[in-house]
Amino acid sequence: MKNKKLYILAILAIAFVSCKKELDEVNINPNAPEIAQPDYLLTGTTKATADTYWGVTNNMNSSLLFAQQWAKVQYTEEDRFIYSNSSFTALWSTGYAQSIAGFNKIIELGDAQGNSNYKGVALILRSWTFLLLTDAYGDVPYSQAGKIKQFVTPVYDKQKDVYYGILSDLKSAQAALDPAGKVIAGDVIYSNNIARWKKFANSLRLRIALRIADKDPAKAKQVIDEIQAEGGGYISSNSENAIFKYDASPQQNPVAASFETRNDYRISKTIVDKLFSLNDSRLPVYASKTENVTPQVYVGIPNGSTNSEASAIGLANSSKPGAYFLDAKAPAVIFSYAELLFDRAEAAARGFTAEDAEDLYKQAIRASFLQYNIGGTVVEEYIRQSGVVYNATNYKKSIGEQKWLALFGQGLEAWAEQRRLDYPQLTASVNTVLNGKIPVRFIYPGTEQSLNGQNYKNAVSSQGADLLTTKLWFDAF
């Protein structure tokens, strides 16, 4: 019944935000409510967003490959960066047509019903959606997005302005959320725990502050100072991780759903080699043993392999992602405690706070291991290794490499952080088609050229050529 209910809620939400005005006017059911229910809409829109974030197109078939956490063992074209302008439509179309439109409606309903907690939660989730979009594409519609009655062809805002706008929205969300206020329903992330939503809002603010830190350090520090002055906290344990919890089929994790019918993906040799070199206890969590007995037990596929090269290694002689990630109920991780601690460590290393960067870095590693129920002596020995010890003179390397390991499976976020921190330093295969470069953005969907042509042209003129290799504003180095 639970699976059936979640499926119905998702369908209702998607149907609501997809309807055209003309159809609304002629297809009125006198026996059904005219006003959308915010709880149904919150559940369905959150699931639609989590599915596209954690699913095949934006995660498994692109960003996880770019970050060299996963690789392809067959049909390897995407791992060699062979894409078209129809390859990256899922994040764009879902983000605008379903996510942002749905969250906008929840904000509207929250205001109409005098329930500021619906408004605050929807503002946070909308901000996260906009963050995914701008991190991937760069300049995107923001100020006019989701307002179809006013703006059929929305302008693209500059990435800097999108980040600043999201920061303002999250500050408003923080103010709107009231743990003593009206309850909300349909919350499948924190189950109406508004205090945790407030922590999540601040954690996102910190993430974005660091996203802009290389381009506008004064603004980044201002944001962090504001959070401290407000007295609000951050995510403070793994139990407070922002995750979307999946269930059994047909509401299973998109990764599990893909592996039920296809066998295209393996763990990357790059990350397997790193985990082996550090004797990292997360390797059996991140990777499955090879089906055939092999000397190494865990075998990664080199990113950018040709189909023949990958085939020569073989399906049974290479490692799928670990059983944890292939489980139908494995959660989509939106924001973890480990990431939060790495962010606090970096803020301290940059001089934005007076906290102890090294201590926070160690705490972050412990939190990442504990996320998979690994603790004790093995973790402390890991932290003392020369390849793990915090390097204050190159904090980007220490934090970047360990954060990359901690963000395993979170393709869009791992890719964004690798571009920003420039660690780990990854190398493109000679088989790839970008002259030795790794993609640093998604290209815009081809439909934008026909449906929003002038604004698309303006964005390209401002940002640079619509190519996988055009660096985005936040990517300073």
C-alpha positions in Angstrom: 0.0 0.0 0.0 2.9 2.3 0.8 4.4 1.8 -2.7 1.0 2.3 -4.3 0.4 5.5 -2.4 3.8 7.0 -3.3 3.2 6.1 -6.9 -0.2 7.7 -7.0 1.2 10.9 -5.3 4.0 11.1 -7.8 1.6 10.8 -10.7 -0.7 13.4 -9.3 2.1 15.9 -8.9 3.5 15.3 -12.3 0.1 15.5 -13.9 -0.6 18.8 -12.1 2.4 20.6 -13.2 2.2 19.3 -16.7 -1.4 20.4 -17.5 -2.0 23.1 -20.0 -4.4 26.0 -19.1 -6.7 25.1 -22.0 -7.1 21.5 -20.8 -7.7 22.8 -17.3 -10.6 24.9 -18.5 -12.4 22.1 -20.5 -11.6 19.1 -18.4 -13.1 20.1 -15.0 -14.2 17.2 -12.9 -17.1 18.4 -10.7 -16.4 15.5 -8.2 -12.7 16.4 -7.7 -11.1 19.2 -5.7 -10.0 22.2 -7.8 -7.1 23.2 -5.5 -4.0 21.1 -5.5 -3.1 19.5 -2.1 0.4 20.7 -0.9 1.2 17.4 0.8 0.6 15.3 -2.4 2.4 17.9 -4.5 5.4 18.0 -2.1 5.8 14.2 -2.1 5.4 13.9 -5.9 7.7 16.8 -6.8 10.4 15.8 -4.3 10.4 12.3 -5.8 10.5 13.6 -9.4 13.5 15.7 -8.5 15.3 13.0 -6.6 14.8 10.5 -9.5 16.4 12.8 -12.1 19.2 13.8 -9.7 20.1 10.1 -8.8 19.0 8.6 -12.1 20.7 7.5 -15.3 21.0 10.6 -17.5 22.4 13.1 -15.1 24.3 10.8 -12.8 25.2 7.4 -14.1 25.6 8.3 -17.8 27.4 11.6 -17.3 28.6 13.2 -14.0 29.7 10.0 -12.4 31.8 9.3 -15.5 33.2 12.9 -15.6 34.2 12.5 -11.9 35.7 9.1 -12.6 33.8 7.3 -9.9 32.0 5.1 -12.4 32.9 3.9 -15.9 31.1 2.1 -18.7 31.8 -1.5 -19.6 29.8 -1.5 -22.8 28.3 1.1 -25.1 31.1 3.4 -23.9 30.4 6.4 -26.1 29.4 8.6 -23.2 32.5 7.7 -21.3 34.4 9.0 -24.3 32.3 12.2 -24.2 30.3 11.6 -27.3 27.1 13.5 -26.7 24.5 15.4 -28.7 22.3 18.4 -27.7 19.6 15.9 -26.8 21.8 14.1 -24.2 21.2 16.5 -21.3 17.5 17.2 -21.5 16.4 15.3 -18.4 17.7 17.6 -15.7 16.5 20.7 -17.6 13.0 19.4 -18.5 12.3 17.9 -15.1 13.9 20.7 -13.2 11.7 23.4 -14.9 8.5 21.6 -15.9 8.1 19.6 -12.8 10.4 20.6 -9.9 10.4 24.3 -10.0 6.8 24.6 -11.2 5.7 22.2 -8.4 7.7 23.9 -5.7 6.4 27.3 -6.8 2.8 26.0 -6.4 3.6 24.7 -2.9 5.0 28.2 -2.0 1.7 29.7 -3.3 -0.4 27.2 -1.4 1.6 27.8 1.8 1.0 31.5 1.6 -2.7 30.9 0.9 -3.1 28.5 3.8 -1.0 30.6 6.2 1.5 27.7 6.6 4.9 29.2 6.3 6.6 25.8 6.8 5.3 24.6 3.4 6.7 27.8 1.9 10.1 27.3 3.7 10.5 23.7 2.7 9.5 24.4 -0.9 11.9 27.3 -1.1 14.8 25.0 0.1 14.0 22.3 -2.5 13.5 24.8 -5.3 16.9 26.3 -4.4 18.5 22.9 -4.5 17.0 22.4 -7.9 18.2 25.7 -9.2 21.7 24.8 -7.8 21.8 21.5 -9.7 20.8 23.4 -12.9 23.3 26.2 -12.7 26.1 23.9 -11.5 25.6 21.8 -14.6 24.7 24.3 -17.4 25.9 27.7 -16.1 23.6 30.6 -17.0 20.0 29.4 -16.7 16.5 30.9 -16.3 16.0 31.8 -12.7 14.2 35.1 -12.1 11.5 34.3 -14.7 11.5 30.5 -14.4 8.3 28.7 -13.6 6.1 31.7 -14.2 4.6 30.4 -17.4 1.6 32.8 -17.4 4.1 35.8 -17.4 7.1 34.5 -19.2 6.8 31.9 -21.9 10.4 32.4 -23.0 12.3 33.2 -19.7 15.6 35.0 -19.8 18.8 33.3 -18.7 20.3 34.8 -15.6 24.1 34.9 -15.2 25.4 32.1 -12.9 26.6 34.6 -10.4 23.2 36.1 -10.1 21.6 32.7 -9.8 23.9 31.8 -6.9 23.1 35.1 -5.2 19.4 34.7 -5.8 19.4 31.2 -4.3 21.3 32.5 -1.2 18.6 35.1 -0.7 15.9 32.5 -1.2 17.5 30.2 1.4 17.8 33.0 3.9 14.0 33.7 3.4 13.3 30.0 3.8 15.3 30.0 7.1 13.1 32.9 8.3 9.9 31.2 7.2 10.5 27.9 8.9 9.0 27.6 12.4 9.4 24.4 14.4 6.5 25.6 16.6 4.3 26.5 13.6 1.8 24.5 11.6 2.7 21.0 10.7 3.2 19.9 7.1 2.4 16.5 5.5 4.0 14.8 2.5 7.6 15.5 3.6 9.5 12.4 2.6 12.9 13.8 3.6 12.6 14.9 7.2 9.0 13.8 8.1 7.9 17.3 9.2 11.0 17.8 11.4 11.2 21.6 10.7 14.3 22.0 12.9 16.2 19.7 10.5 14.9 21.6 7.5 16.4 24.7 9.1 19.8 23.0 9.4 19.6 21.8 5.8 18.9 25.3 4.6 22.0 26.6 6.4 24.1 23.7 5.0 23.0 24.6 1.5 24.0 28.2 2.2 27.4 27.1 3.2 27.8 24.9 0.1 27.0 27.8 -2.2 29.2 30.2 -0.2 32.1 27.9 -1.0 30.9 27.5 -4.6 31.5 31.2 -5.1 34.5 31.5 -2.8 37.2 31.7 -5.5 35.3 34.4 -7.4 33.8 36.4 -4.6 35.5 35.5 -1.2 34.0 38.6 0.5 30.4 37.5 -0.4 31.2 33.9 0.7 32.4 35.1 4.1 29.4 37.4 4.5 27.1 34.5 4.0 28.9 32.4 6.6 29.0 35.3 9.0 25.2 35.8 8.5 24.6 32.1 9.4 26.7 32.4 12.5 25.0 35.7 13.5 21.5 34.1 13.1 22.5 31.4 15.5 21.3 28.6 13.4 23.1 25.3 13.1 24.1 23.0 10.4 23.5 19.2 9.8 25.1 17.8 12.9 25.1 14.0 12.5 24.5 11.3 9.9 21.0 10.9 11.3 20.3 14.3 9.9 21.5 13.7 6.4 19.2 15.0 3.7 18.2 11.9 1.8 15.4 10.6 -0.3 14.4 7.2 0.9 13.4 4.7 -1.8 11.3 1.6 -1.4 10.8 -1.7 -3.2 9.8 -1.9 -6.8 8.3 0.1 -8.5 9.5 2.8 -6.2 13.1 1.6 -6.1 16.3 3.5 -6.4 16.9 4.5 -10.0 20.3 2.9 -9.9 18.8 -0.4 -8.8 16.1 -0.1 -11.5 18.7 0.4 -14.2 20.7 -2.7 -13.2 17.6 -4.8 -13.2 17.5 -4.6 -17.0 21.0 -3.3 -18.1 24.6 -4.0 -17.3 26.4 -1.0 -18.7 28.2 0.4 -15.7 31.2 -0.5 -13.5 33.2 1.3 -10.9 36.0 3.3 -12.3 39.6 2.1 -12.2 40.6 5.6 -11.0 38.7 5.4 -7.8 39.4 1.7 -7.2 43.2 2.4 -7.5 42.8 5.3 -5.0 40.9 3.1 -2.5 43.4 0.3 -2.8 46.4 2.7 -2.4 44.9 4.0 0.9 43.7 0.5 2.1 40.3 2.2 2.3 37.6 0.1 4.1 34.9 1.7 1.9 36.1 -0.3 -1.1 33.8 -3.3 -0.4 30.9 -0.8 0.0 31.6 1.1 -3.1 32.4 -1.9 -5.3 31.2 -5.5 -5.7 33.6 -8.4 -6.1 34.1 -9.5 -9.7 31.9 -12.4 -10.7 34.9 -14.4 -11.8 37.7 -14.9 -9.3 40.4 -12.4 -10.0 43.7 -11.7 -8.2 42.6 -8.2 -7.3 39.0 -9.1 -6.3 37.8 -5.6 -7.1 38.6 -4.4 -10.7 37.7 -1.1 -12.1 37.2 -0.2 -15.8 39.4 2.6 -17.1 37.3 5.7 -18.0 37.2 6.3 -21.7 37.7 2.7 -22.8 36.6 1.8 -26.3 34.0 -0.8 -26.6 36.6 -3.4 -27.6 38.9 -2.4 -24.7 36.1 -2.7 -22.1 34.9 -5.9 -23.7 38.4 -7.4 -23.3 38.3 -6.8 -19.6 34.8 -8.4 -19.5 31.6 -8.1 -17.6 32.5 -10.9 -15.2 36.0 -9.7 -14.6 35.1 -6.1 -13.6 33.3 -4.7 -10.5 29.8 -3.4 -10.5 29.0 -0.7 -7.9 28.6 -2.2 -4.4 25.5 -4.0 -3.2 24.7 -1.1 -1.0 24.2 1.2 -4.1 22.3 -1.5 -6.0 19.8 -2.1 -3.3 16.3 -1.1 -4.2 16.0 0.9 -1.0 19.3 2.7 -1.1 18.7 6.4 -0.6 19.5 9.3 -2.9 21.9 11.4 -0.8 21.2 15.1 -1.2 23.5 16.4 1.6 25.6 14.4 4.0 27.1 15.2 7.4 30.5 14.3 5.9 30.1 17.0 3.2 29.1 19.5 5.8 32.2 18.9 7.9 34.5 19.1 4.8 32.8 22.4 4.0 33.4 23.7 7.5 37.0 22.6 7.3 37.4 24.5 4.0 35.7 27.6 5.4 38.2 27.5 8.3 41.2 26.9 6.0 40.2 30.0 3.9 40.0 32.1 7.1 36.3 32.5 6.9 35.9 31.1 10.4 38.1 30.6 13.5 37.4 26.8 13.6 40.1 24.2 13.5 40.4 23.1 9.8 42.4 19.9 10.5 40.1 18.7 13.2 37.0 19.2 11.1 38.8 17.4 8.2 39.3 14.4 10.4 35.8 14.5 11.7 34.6 14.6 8.1 36.5 11.4 7.2 35.1 9.7 10.3 31.6 10.8 9.3 32.0 9.4 5.8 33.1 6.0 7.2 30.3 6.0 9.7 27.8 6.7 7.0 28.4 3.1 6.0 28.8 1.8 9.6 32.5 1.7 9.5 34.2 3.0 12.7 36.9 2.4 15.3 40.6 1.7 15.0 40.5 1.1 11.2 39.4 4.7 10.6 41.9 6.2 13.0 44.7 4.3 11.3 43.4 5.4 7.9 43.5 9.1 9.0 47.1 8.8 10.2 48.4 7.6 6.7 50.7 9.9 4.9 48.4 10.0 1.9 45.5 11.1 4.1 47.1 13.5 6.7 45.8 17.0 6.4 48.1 19.4 4.4 47.4 22.9 5.6 49.6 24.3 2.8 47.4 22.7 0.1 44.0 22.3 1.8 42.3 22.0 -1.6 44.2 18.8 -2.3 43.5 17.2 1.1 39.9 18.2 1.2 39.3 17.7 -2.5 40.6 14.1 -2.6 38.8 13.0 0.5 35.6 14.8 -0.4 35.6 13.1 -3.8 35.8 9.7 -2.0 33.1 10.7 0.4 30.7 11.9 -2.3 30.8 8.5 -4.1 27.6 8.0 -6.0 26.6 11.7 -5.9 27.7 12.4 -9.4 26.5 16.0 -9.9 27.9 17.1 -6.5 31.2 15.2 -6.9 31.7 16.6 -10.3 31.0 20.2 -9.2 33.4 19.9 -6.3 36.1 18.3 -8.5 35.8 21.2 -10.9 35.9 23.8 -8.1 38.7 22.4 -6.0 40.7 20.9 -9.0 41.3 17.7 -6.9 41.7 14.9 -7.5 43.5 15.7 -10.6 41.9 13.6 -13.3 43.2 12.6 -16.7 41.1 12.0 -19.8 41.7 8.9 -21.8 43.3 9.2 -25.3 40.1 7.7 -26.6 38.0 10.7 -25.6 37.0 13.3 -28.2 37.7 16.6 -26.3 41.5 16.8 -27.0 42.5 15.6 -23.6 39.9 17.6 -21.6 37.1 16.4 -19.3 33.6 18.0 -19.6 33.1 21.0 -17.3 29.5 21.6 -18.1 26.4 20.2 -19.7 25.4 21.6 -23.1 21.9 23.2 -23.3 19.1 21.0 -24.6 18.6 21.5 -28.4 15.0 22.4 -27.8 16.1 25.7 -26.2 17.4 26.9 -29.6 14.0 26.5 -31.2 11.7 27.3 -28.2 13.7 30.1 -26.5 16.1 31.0 -29.3 16.9 34.6 -28.5 17.5 34.1 -24.8 19.6 31.0 -25.7 21.7 33.1 -28.0 22.1 35.8 -25.4 23.3 33.2 -22.9 25.8 31.8 -25.3 27.1 35.3 -26.1 27.5 36.1 -22.4 28.9 32.8 -21.1 30.7 31.4 -24.1 30.2 28.7 -26.7 27.7 26.0 -25.9 30.3 23.3 -25.5 31.2 20.7 -22.9 34.6 22.5 -22.5 33.4 26.0 -21.8 34.2 26.8 -18.1 31.5 28.2 -15.9 31.8 31.3 -13.8 32.4 29.5 -10.5 35.1 27.3 -12.0 37.9 29.9 -11.5 41.0 27.8 -11.9 
